[in-house]
């Protein structure tokens, strides 16, 4: 996995992250993946070395449960 410098600090962060906005509960929005469809994606990302994830919509809390429970 490639890392890049974080701004002008000495910190290094992973260059690739996984967007998880579409994971959680389709009961919230029809385009959101439910847990059975989200978990394989999350596991594959972890297998590839992706350690950062971001979601700016949280599916009424279900996103954190699915992503946090897998990662």
N, C-alpha and C positions, 0 to 999 in steps of 0.2 A: 504494500500500500504506500502511496506517495504522501508525503507530508510537506506542508508549506509553512512559512513563517507567519505568525499571527501579528499583523500590523508591524509596528516597530518594537515589538517585545522580543524576548528570547524564547517565547513559547512556540511550539510546533503543533499544528493541528492537521488532521487527516484532510486530504484534498477532495475526497469524495464523501458525500453524505447521502443518506437515504431519506427522501421525503415520505412522511407517514400520514399526511393529511387524509389520504383516502383509506385509512385503516381504522376499524372500530366497530361500528354498527350501522347496517343499512336501514335500520329503523329510524335513524336520525336523518340521513340523506340517502337516496336510492343509489347513488354512485359510490358510496363507501363500501369497502370490502368487509365482510364479517370475519370473525376470527379464523375459521377453517381455511379461508382463502388468503388471509394476511400472514399467517404463521410460516408457510413455506417461503414466502418472499423474505420475511425477516430472517429466517434461518439461513437462506442462501446468501443474503447480504453479510451476515456474520461469518459464514464460511469463507467469503471473499475478503474478509478483513475490514469491512466497513464497521466502524465503531461509533460513528456520529449519526444521529437521526434528528429530523425536525418535522414538526407538524404545527401549522398555525390554526388548525381547527381540530378540536379534540373530541368530537362525536359524543358530547355530553358526558365525558369522563371515560367512555369505553375505550378510546384510543390508548390512554395511559395504561389501562388494564391489559390490553392485548400486547402492546409494544413492551411494556415493563415486564410482563409475565414471560415473554419470549426472550427478551434480551437480558 
